[in-house]
Amino acid sequence: MRGEVTRMAPAGQRHGRIAMNLATSLNGSVRARRLGVVYTAETGFLLATAPDTARAPDVAFVASQIRMIIRDFVNIGNRRA
């Protein structure tokens, strides 16, 4: 966050089940209506630069209208993550 690495403990079983159920339901609705794309945990989103601020939400929805303007990968230093 804001250029600093923030270490976090892994999610527990309950959290994992809730995230999976949410992602599954959301993905079904989004795909059926062609609204965009649903991503699951560990997909990085670069929110700001200088310093870099990235997030990897448990579940994320990106609408079709903006999908083409976001990067495929989060850049960390000179490597692609």
C-alpha positions as CSV (number, residue, x, y, z in Angstrom):
1,M,0.0,0.0,0.0
2,R,1.4,3.4,-1.0
3,G,4.7,1.8,-2.1
4,E,5.0,-0.5,0.9
5,V,4.4,-4.2,1.0
6,T,1.7,-5.2,3.4
7,R,1.7,-8.7,4.7
8,M,-1.5,-10.4,5.5
9,A,-2.5,-13.7,7.0
10,P,-4.3,-16.1,4.6
11,A,-8.1,-16.2,4.7
12,G,-9.9,-18.9,6.8
13,Q,-12.2,-21.6,5.6
14,R,-15.4,-19.6,6.2
15,H,-14.0,-16.6,4.3
16,G,-13.0,-18.8,1.4
17,R,-16.5,-20.4,1.2
18,I,-18.2,-17.0,1.2
19,A,-15.9,-15.6,-1.4
20,M,-16.3,-18.7,-3.7
21,N,-20.1,-18.5,-3.3
22,L,-20.1,-14.8,-4.1
23,A,-17.8,-15.3,-7.1
24,T,-19.8,-18.2,-8.5
25,S,-23.2,-16.3,-8.2
26,L,-21.8,-13.1,-9.6
27,N,-20.0,-14.8,-12.5
28,G,-23.2,-16.6,-13.6
29,S,-25.2,-13.3,-13.7
30,V,-22.4,-11.3,-15.3
31,R,-21.8,-13.9,-18.0
32,A,-25.4,-14.5,-18.8
33,R,-25.9,-10.7,-19.3
34,R,-22.5,-10.1,-20.9
35,L,-21.8,-7.3,-18.5
36,G,-18.1,-7.8,-18.1
37,V,-15.7,-10.1,-16.3
38,V,-15.4,-11.5,-12.7
39,Y,-12.0,-12.1,-11.2
40,T,-11.1,-14.0,-8.0
41,A,-8.5,-13.7,-5.3
42,E,-4.9,-12.9,-6.2
43,T,-5.8,-10.9,-9.3
44,G,-3.9,-7.6,-8.9
45,F,-5.3,-4.2,-9.6
46,L,-3.0,-1.2,-9.7
47,L,-5.0,1.7,-8.2
48,A,-2.3,4.3,-8.1
49,T,1.4,4.9,-9.1
50,A,4.2,6.9,-7.5
51,P,4.1,5.2,-5.2
52,D,2.4,2.0,-6.4
53,T,-0.8,1.0,-4.7
54,A,-2.3,-2.3,-5.7
55,R,-5.1,-4.4,-4.3
56,A,-6.0,-8.1,-4.8
57,P,-9.7,-8.4,-3.8
58,D,-11.3,-11.7,-3.1
59,V,-13.8,-11.1,-5.8
60,A,-13.8,-8.3,-8.4
61,F,-16.1,-7.2,-11.2
62,V,-14.9,-5.2,-14.2
63,A,-17.6,-3.9,-16.5
64,S,-17.2,-4.4,-20.3
65,Q,-17.0,-0.7,-20.9
66,I,-13.8,-0.3,-18.9
67,R,-12.2,-3.7,-19.3
68,M,-10.2,-2.6,-22.3
69,I,-8.6,0.4,-20.5
70,I,-7.2,-1.6,-17.5
71,R,-3.8,-3.3,-17.7
72,D,-3.5,-7.1,-17.9
73,F,-1.0,-7.3,-15.1
74,V,0.1,-5.3,-12.1
75,N,3.6,-4.0,-12.6
76,I,5.9,-4.4,-9.6
77,G,9.2,-2.7,-10.2
78,N,10.4,-3.8,-13.6
79,R,8.7,-7.2,-13.6
80,R,5.1,-8.2,-14.3
81,A,3.3,-10.0,-11.6
